[in-house]
Amino acid sequence: FSCEWAAAHFRFHPPHSDLAYALEAGKGGTRAILAAVQAHVITYLLFTRDTAYTHLERLCRVGRWEQEQALATALAETLWAAGGGGRAVVCLITAPITRMPHEGYRANSFTERIWLFEFSEKAATQEFISDHINCFKGEGSHGVILFLYSLLFSRTLER
């Protein structure tokens, strides 16, 4: 992965600002993934969450907790759709591994640290992502790459 991909994570504009609903997009190929997730974030903020605000106020009056819930919902919805509505796989990264790679395999200190968590219920997927949201939005978390891997494993390589 390029430096842009390695640094990419899900980051919102400051809470309670005019763009509090919007994900910040850097340069590089990650914009397509961010745009797809952004569509689900806006759908959640406008139509799913329960609030007394009008449609436009719903987007501007978003706090940090609501941003995290919107992101968790958006990621879970996307993974669930990729899995065909029957399963979702969430990839997280573990601590560095000190084992030597197999012959013919070039270690990159990232891929070999990925753990897969499989879910057969959408609510469980969303709850797990919500509990581990910093793995996708934290600085240096490789959040967009983890989400891309999650999409691939949810969809399955055969499909």
N, C-alpha and C positions, 0 to 999 in steps of 0.2 A: 504494500500500500504506500502511496505517496505521503509526504509530510502533511498535506491538507487533509487526507483521509484519516491519518493517525491522530491528528489534533481535533477532528470533528466530533462534537457531542451536541446533544439537544440543549439549547440555551435560549431562554425567553428574554425579551426586552424587560426592563425593570417593572416590578409589580405596580399596579395602580397608575401606570402611565398610559398615554394614548395608544401605545402599541403593546400593551401588556399581554395581549392575546397572541402576539406574533413571535415565531421562532426566528432567531438570528441566523442568517445563512452566510457562511464565508465563501471564499472562492473554491473552485474545484468541482469535482463530480458528485459531491454529496448533496447538491441542491435538489436534485430530483427526488431523493429520499425525503429530504426535509419538506419539500412541497407536498408530497403525498401525506405525510404525517400532519402537516399544517391543516390540510383539508379536514381531517378527522378532528383536530383540536377545535377548529371553528364550529364544526357541526355539534360537538359536545357542548361548547360554551353557549351557543345560540339556542339549541333545541333540547338538550338532554338535562342539563343541570337545572335545579329548581331555584329560581331567584325572582324577586319582584321587579327587577330592572327591565326597561324596554330593551329591544334588540341591540341598539347601538350601545347603550349603557352596559349591557351584558359583556361586551367585549372590552370596554375601557376600565371597568371596575373589577378587575381580576387581581386577586392577591397571590402570593407565592404558593399557598396551599392549593388554591384552585388551579394554578398553572400546573402543579405536579399531578393533580387528579386528572386534568385534561390530557396531559401527556401520557399518563399511565393508561387511560381509557383509549386514547388514539393508538398507542402501540399494541395494546391487547386486541382491539378491533381489527387492526391490519393483519396481525399474526393469525387471528382466528379466521379471517377471510382467506388468507394464503393457505391455511390448512384445510380448506374446504368445509369449514364448520364442524369438524369432528375432532380436531386436535390443534394444538399449538406447541411450539418448542421455543423456549427462551434460553438464549446463550448468555452466560456470565463468565467473567474471567477470574481465575484463581491466582494464588500467590505463585511466584516464579518456581519452575520445576528444575531440579538439579540433575535429572537423569539425562543420559546421552541419547540422542535420537537414533532410530533404526538406520541401518545401512541404506543408502540411496535416498534418504530423506534429509532435506536441509531445514534445520530448525530456524524459526524466525522470532522466537521468544514470545509469541502471541498466540498463534493457532494451537500450539500444543498445550496451552493453559486454559482453553475453553471447556466449560462444563455445560452439558445440555440438561435442561429441565423440561420434561414433557407433561402436558396437561390435556385432559379430556373434557374440561368444563371451562367455558369462557369466563365465568366469575372467578374461578381459581386462578386463571391466567392473569386477569386484571389485578387481583389482590397480590399475587406474587410480584408482579411488575411494580405495583405501588410500594410494596415493602422494600424493593431494591431499586427505586427510581434513581438514586444517585449513581448507580452503575451505568446509567444512560445519559445523565445530565451533568455529571461531575467533570471538572477540568481534568484532562489526562485520562479519562475513563474509556476512550475509544468507543463511545456510545453509539455512534452511527455504524461503525463496523460491526459491533455486537448485534445491532438490530438487523443489519443486512444478513449476517450469518443466521440469525433467528428466522428471518423470512425464508431463507433457502432451506433450512431444516424443517420448517413448518410446512412448506410447499412440497417437500421431498425432491430429491434429485431426479427421481423417475418422472415426476410430473413436470 
